[in-house]
Amino acid sequence: MAGSSKTEKYQIHVPSLEELSEVLEKGLRNNFEDAKVCVAECPDLSQAPFQFPVKGLCGKPRITDVGGVPYLIPLVHKDKVYNMNTVSKELELPGAFILGAGAVSFKTVGMNGELMPLVLTESEDKPAVNGSYFSSINPVDGKCLQEKYSERFSDCDFGLLANLFACEGKPGKVIEIRASRRKGEESLVSCMRKTMEEHYGDKTVALGGTFIIQKGKAKIHIMPQEFSSCPLNTNEDVNNWLKHFEVSAPLICQSVMVSRDPGLDLRLEHTHGFSHHVDLTEDNRRVS
């Protein structure tokens, strides 16, 4: 990891899956016409449509917030480079499976881009398996390009920031959420996070995992390949720098969230997504 990084650790509140399911279903029903939350066996994530390098999301789960937005704005810190294998050791879970949302390493990729990490980190007897995707924008024609990370690079590095969920990648019990026909203003992830915040108050609850947008469209942004040469001092500056798109389903999303910041300056929610298909936005641009 870049420089002499300092790792701070915090024990969060861990409700039972059954309790959390009831809490989430109640909140989601206020935002969606149809919402059902239950405890179920994790589907085999190594199979379609996910095709992850592990079967499940169980076994010593934990989240981590690496780097942060201050390394991107107002001006970029290109020297902030991290490694998934090192992160797993810092999490005291070598060989962990890690997913989430982050940014690519400029030193490796040679440009800026969005990272969808899916990494089974190295262990004593096995090398790492990197199933990640990354997306960038072609500065020539404005098209959004999604690529499989391992088809171009052999490392497990990332840069600037990432919000990550880690576990042993084992099968087991998970929370299954089905929601459709949104009637409120909140996105699925924001609704879940705010529901936990309202219910658990001063107790910090974290959640990480994956979900599929099966129908409809999603509004997303992708960072340009070139970092801004002018300081991004306001939210308006950032939004004008980002490229915004409306993307058609199906999309496989991976999200990490915390109900509240326990004083560690955590990002409260972060979601990235990718597709095994080539989709088109309304302005006929290829997107991830």
C-alpha positions, -999 to 999 in steps of 0.1 A, spaced: 0 0 0 11 35 -6 34 50 20 30 42 56 -7 37 57 -25 36 91 -54 12 96 -81 21 121 -105 -6 133 -140 -4 148 -164 -31 160 -198 -24 145 -232 -36 157 -241 -69 141 -279 -77 143 -292 -111 134 -300 -117 97 -336 -123 107 -339 -90 126 -322 -70 98 -345 -86 72 -375 -73 91 -361 -39 94 -351 -36 58 -385 -49 45 -404 -23 65 -383 5 51 -383 -7 15 -421 -10 15 -422 28 20 -402 33 -12 -413 4 -34 -447 -9 -44 -434 -45 -39 -407 -54 -15 -398 -87 1 -368 -94 23 -359 -128 38 -330 -150 50 -320 -174 23 -291 -196 10 -267 -176 -10 -270 -186 -47 -239 -200 -63 -221 -168 -74 -196 -187 -95 -224 -194 -120 -243 -171 -143 -253 -144 -142 -227 -134 -116 -196 -155 -126 -177 -144 -95 -145 -163 -85 -162 -177 -53 -195 -195 -46 -208 -173 -17 -206 -142 5 -202 -158 38 -175 -164 63 -161 -137 86 -176 -107 67 -162 -73 72 -160 -40 53 -132 -15 48 -129 21 35 -96 26 18 -82 60 8 -110 84 2 -125 112 -19 -99 138 -6 -73 119 -27 -94 127 -58 -106 162 -51 -99 191 -52 -68 178 -70 -58 142 -75 -31 123 -55 -18 99 -82 6 84 -57 -22 68 -37 -20 32 -48 -32 2 -28 -33 -36 -33 -61 -60 -26 -38 -87 -12 -24 -62 13 -59 -51 22 -69 -87 30 -40 -90 54 -49 -57 70 -84 -71 75 -68 -101 92 -84 -123 65 -57 -134 40 -72 -151 11 -104 -132 14 -128 -125 -14 -133 -88 -19 -159 -69 -38 -171 -33 -39 -165 0 -56 -133 19 -63 -110 35 -88 -82 19 -109 -45 26 -102 -32 53 -125 3 38 -123 -10 5 -137 -37 15 -161 -22 48 -172 -55 66 -169 -84 73 -146 -113 48 -144 -140 32 -124 -132 -2 -108 -156 -30 -100 -134 -52 -78 -140 -89 -77 -108 -104 -62 -101 -137 -45 -69 -126 -28 -38 -147 -25 -33 -172 3 -3 -192 14 -9 -219 -12 -29 -201 -39 -23 -171 -61 -49 -143 -64 -78 -146 -88 -88 -112 -102 -123 -112 -118 -127 -74 -117 -140 -51 -144 -132 -15 -150 -149 12 -170 -135 43 -187 -145 69 -212 -129 72 -246 -119 109 -249 -121 107 -287 -157 97 -292 -172 98 -256 -181 61 -256 -180 43 -223 -159 11 -224 -161 -18 -200 -131 -42 -198 -122 -73 -179 -92 -63 -158 -73 -96 -160 -74 -94 -198 -50 -64 -197 -33 -64 -163 -20 -91 -139 -19 -72 -106 -45 -66 -79 -38 -28 -74 -63 0 -72 -59 37 -66 -73 67 -47 -103 51 -29 -124 20 -25 -153 8 -4 -149 -29 0 -167 -59 15 -146 -89 24 -154 -125 34 -142 -160 30 -164 -165 -1 -182 -195 13 -218 -206 8 -242 -198 36 -272 -177 48 -276 -142 33 -303 -116 31 -323 -118 -1 -340 -86 -12 -366 -83 -40 -379 -49 -48 -398 -34 -78 -419 -4 -89 -402 24 -70 -427 49 -56 -404 70 -35 -374 92 -42 -347 70 -28 -326 45 -47 -325 9 -35 -292 14 -17 -300 48 -2 -333 35 11 -316 5 27 -290 26 44 -313 53 56 -337 26 69 -308 11 90 -298 46 102 -333 54 114 -338 21 131 -304 16 147 -296 52 156 -262 55 172 -253 19 165 -233 16 133 -245 -13 110 -227 -22 78 -239 -41 48 -222 -53 16 -230 -76 -13 -244 -78 -48 -277 -73 -65 -291 -74 -101 -311 -47 -118 -332 -70 -139 -355 -45 -156 -356 -7 -163 -327 18 -163 -302 32 -139 -286 66 -138 -248 63 -134 -216 84 -137 -182 75 -150 -150 95 -143 -131 109 -174 -98 92 -182 -80 125 -175 -80 139 -140 -92 175 -137 -64 200 -140 -85 226 -123 -94 222 -86 -128 206 -80 -140 226 -50 -177 222 -51 -203 194 -58 -212 214 -89 -176 212 -101 -175 175 -95 -208 169 -113 -197 190 -143 -165 169 -145 -182 135 -143 -199 120 -173 -235 110 -167 -254 82 -185 -287 63 -183 -280 26 -185 -304 -2 -195 -307 -34 -174 -295 -61 -168 -268 -47 -145 -249 -66 -118 -242 -42 -90 -220 -44 -59 -225 -22 -30 -210 -13 4 -228 8 30 -228 19 66 -258 32 85 -238 60 101 -202 71 104 -188 61 138 -162 89 136 -139 75 111 -149 98 82 -164 68 63 -182 71 30 -217 61 38 -226 42 6 -209 34 -27 -221 12 -55 -206 2 -89 -220 -21 -115 -211 -39 -147 -228 -59 -174 -220 -91 -193 -239 -76 -222 -233 -46 -245 -261 -20 -236 -269 12 -253 -280 45 -238 -306 66 -255 -278 87 -271 -265 54 -286 -233 52 -265 -218 19 -254 -218 17 -217 -207 -6 -189 
